[in-house]
Amino acid sequence: MRQHTGVLVGALAAAGLLSGCATGVSTANFTAPEEYGTVEQLVADADIVALVQAGGADVDVVDRVPYTRTELQLRKVLLGVVARNASIAVTQVGSTASPPGDGLPAVLREGQEYVVVLHRTAAGEFEVVGPGVWRADTLGASLTLYTAVATSVPATIPHITTPWDLEVELGEVGEALGTSVIGSG
């Protein structure tokens, strides 16, 4: 589904992707979000699926569009391979002050734990695959999809689940795709 060369889109205001930031936005280039209907489609485009804790974040503004780069501490690799002590970070369109719009994941918040589906863009650098990530509650007993606009996510992608149920679903998807869900990290 993902074209790894990416699709560049201009005129963010016209696309409506940064609804909160659209006023006065000129043009900027970024990879357009993909349409995903199932967890299988998310995993097919992923390099890793992991439980992570968000660390510190830096915001860069390019053509008046904020991009947030968040350091991630790896807790558990659910799918794919990452070096055990790898330094990983994810870059997202938007910031906590200027949230992203429809079809984009909400910006990760420091200290929160998430299950993330990630595509590698460079060594140690990733982008979120799909419209969101699952944020763990304070006890880690449930996961809630964390996205800018939850109504834009198909019901076939679980909005509320448990870590166990998500891991079972990832196992089934991994088998269907011929991908090991035994991660290393």
C-alpha positions as CSV (number, residue, x, y, z in Angstrom):
1,M,0.0,0.0,0.0
2,R,2.8,2.4,0.9
3,Q,4.8,3.8,-1.9
4,H,8.2,4.2,-0.2
5,T,9.1,7.1,-2.4
6,G,6.2,9.0,-0.9
7,V,3.7,11.3,-2.3
8,L,4.5,14.9,-1.9
9,V,1.6,17.3,-1.4
10,G,1.5,21.1,-1.5
11,A,-0.9,23.6,-0.3
12,L,-1.7,22.2,3.2
13,A,-4.6,24.6,3.6
14,A,-6.3,23.3,0.5
15,A,-5.9,19.7,1.6
16,G,-7.3,20.6,5.1
17,L,-4.8,18.4,6.9
18,L,-3.8,21.0,9.5
19,S,-7.2,22.4,10.2
20,G,-5.9,24.2,13.3
21,C,-2.9,25.6,11.5
22,A,-4.4,26.3,8.1
23,T,-4.7,30.1,8.6
24,G,-1.8,31.7,6.9
25,V,-0.1,28.5,5.9
26,S,1.8,28.7,2.6
27,T,2.9,25.5,1.0
28,A,4.9,22.7,2.4
29,N,6.0,19.3,1.3
30,F,5.2,16.2,3.4
31,T,4.2,12.6,2.8
32,A,0.4,12.4,2.4
33,P,-1.3,10.1,4.8
34,E,-2.4,6.7,3.5
35,E,-5.9,5.3,3.8
36,Y,-5.9,2.2,6.0
37,G,-8.9,0.0,6.6
38,T,-7.4,-2.9,8.6
39,V,-4.6,-3.7,11.0
40,E,-3.3,-6.0,8.3
41,Q,-2.8,-3.0,6.0
42,L,-1.0,-1.1,8.8
43,V,1.4,-4.0,9.5
44,A,2.1,-4.5,5.8
45,D,3.6,-1.1,5.6
46,A,5.4,-1.3,9.0
47,D,9.0,-2.0,9.8
48,I,8.3,-2.5,13.5
49,V,5.3,-2.5,15.9
50,A,6.4,-1.8,19.4
51,L,5.4,-0.8,22.9
52,V,7.3,2.5,23.6
53,Q,7.4,5.3,26.1
54,A,7.5,8.8,24.6
55,G,10.4,10.9,25.8
56,G,11.5,14.5,25.1
57,A,10.3,16.2,21.9
58,D,11.6,19.0,19.7
59,V,9.5,21.1,17.3
60,D,10.8,22.5,14.1
61,V,8.7,24.8,11.9
62,V,9.1,24.5,8.2
63,D,7.0,26.8,6.0
64,R,4.9,27.6,9.1
65,V,4.1,23.9,9.6
66,P,5.2,22.4,12.9
67,Y,7.0,19.0,12.8
68,T,7.5,17.2,16.2
69,R,10.4,14.8,16.7
70,T,9.9,12.6,19.8
71,E,12.5,10.4,21.3
72,L,11.1,6.9,22.1
73,Q,12.2,4.4,24.8
74,L,11.6,0.9,23.5
75,R,9.7,-1.3,26.0
76,K,8.9,-4.3,23.8
77,V,9.1,-5.1,20.1
78,L,5.9,-6.9,19.0
79,L,6.8,-7.2,15.3
80,G,10.0,-6.6,13.4
81,V,13.6,-6.3,14.5
82,V,15.3,-3.4,16.4
83,A,18.6,-3.5,18.2
84,R,18.1,-4.0,21.9
85,N,19.4,-0.6,23.0
86,A,18.5,1.3,19.8
87,S,17.9,5.0,19.9
88,I,14.6,5.6,18.0
89,A,12.6,8.7,17.3
90,V,9.4,9.5,15.4
91,T,8.6,12.6,13.5
92,Q,5.0,13.8,13.1
93,V,3.2,16.7,11.5
94,G,1.8,19.0,14.2
95,S,2.7,19.8,17.7
96,T,0.9,19.8,21.1
97,A,0.1,23.5,20.5
98,S,-1.0,23.0,16.9
99,P,-2.5,19.5,16.6
100,P,-2.6,17.7,13.3
101,G,-5.8,17.4,11.4
102,D,-8.0,14.6,10.1
103,G,-6.2,11.4,9.0
104,L,-3.1,12.1,11.1
105,P,-2.1,10.6,14.4
106,A,-2.1,13.0,17.4
107,V,1.3,14.0,18.6
108,L,2.9,11.7,21.2
109,R,3.1,13.1,24.7
110,E,6.1,12.8,27.0
111,G,5.8,10.1,29.6
112,Q,2.9,8.2,28.0
113,E,3.2,4.6,26.8
114,Y,2.0,3.7,23.3
115,V,1.8,0.8,20.9
116,V,3.1,2.3,17.7
117,V,3.2,1.0,14.1
118,L,6.3,2.5,12.5
119,H,7.9,2.8,9.1
120,R,11.7,3.4,9.1
121,T,12.7,6.6,7.2
122,A,16.4,6.6,8.2
123,A,18.6,4.9,10.8
124,G,16.8,5.3,14.1
125,E,14.2,7.6,12.5
126,F,10.6,6.5,11.9
127,E,7.1,7.8,11.0
128,V,3.8,6.5,12.3
129,V,1.9,4.3,9.9
130,G,-1.8,5.0,9.8
131,P,-4.1,7.4,11.5
132,G,-3.1,6.8,15.1
133,V,-1.3,5.0,17.8
134,W,-2.7,3.1,20.8
135,R,-2.1,4.9,24.1
136,A,-1.9,2.7,27.3
137,D,-4.0,3.7,30.3
138,T,-2.1,4.3,33.6
139,L,-2.3,0.6,34.6
140,G,-1.5,-0.7,31.1
141,A,-4.6,-2.8,31.1
142,S,-6.2,-1.2,28.1
143,L,-5.2,0.6,24.9
144,T,-7.1,3.5,23.3
145,L,-6.5,4.7,19.8
146,Y,-4.9,8.1,20.0
147,T,-5.6,10.1,16.8
148,A,-6.5,13.6,15.8
149,V,-10.0,12.6,14.7
150,A,-11.2,9.2,15.9
151,T,-14.3,9.2,13.7
152,S,-12.1,9.1,10.6
153,V,-10.6,5.7,11.6
154,P,-12.5,2.6,10.2
155,A,-14.1,0.4,12.8
156,T,-12.0,-2.6,11.6
157,I,-9.0,-0.9,13.3
158,P,-9.6,-1.3,17.1
159,H,-10.3,2.0,18.9
160,I,-10.3,0.4,22.3
161,T,-8.5,-2.9,23.0
162,T,-6.3,-4.7,25.5
163,P,-2.5,-5.3,25.1
164,W,-3.3,-9.1,24.9
165,D,-6.0,-8.8,22.3
166,L,-3.8,-6.5,20.1
167,E,-0.9,-8.9,20.4
168,V,-3.1,-11.8,19.4
169,E,-4.4,-9.8,16.4
170,L,-0.9,-8.9,15.4
171,G,0.0,-12.6,15.6
172,E,-2.8,-13.5,13.2
173,V,-1.8,-10.7,10.9
174,G,1.8,-11.7,11.0
175,E,0.9,-15.3,10.1
176,A,-1.3,-14.0,7.2
177,L,1.6,-11.8,5.9
178,G,4.3,-14.4,6.6
179,T,5.9,-12.0,9.1
180,S,7.2,-13.1,12.5
181,V,5.6,-11.4,15.4
182,I,8.5,-12.5,17.6
183,G,10.3,-9.2,17.7
184,S,13.8,-8.6,19.1
185,G,14.8,-5.6,21.1
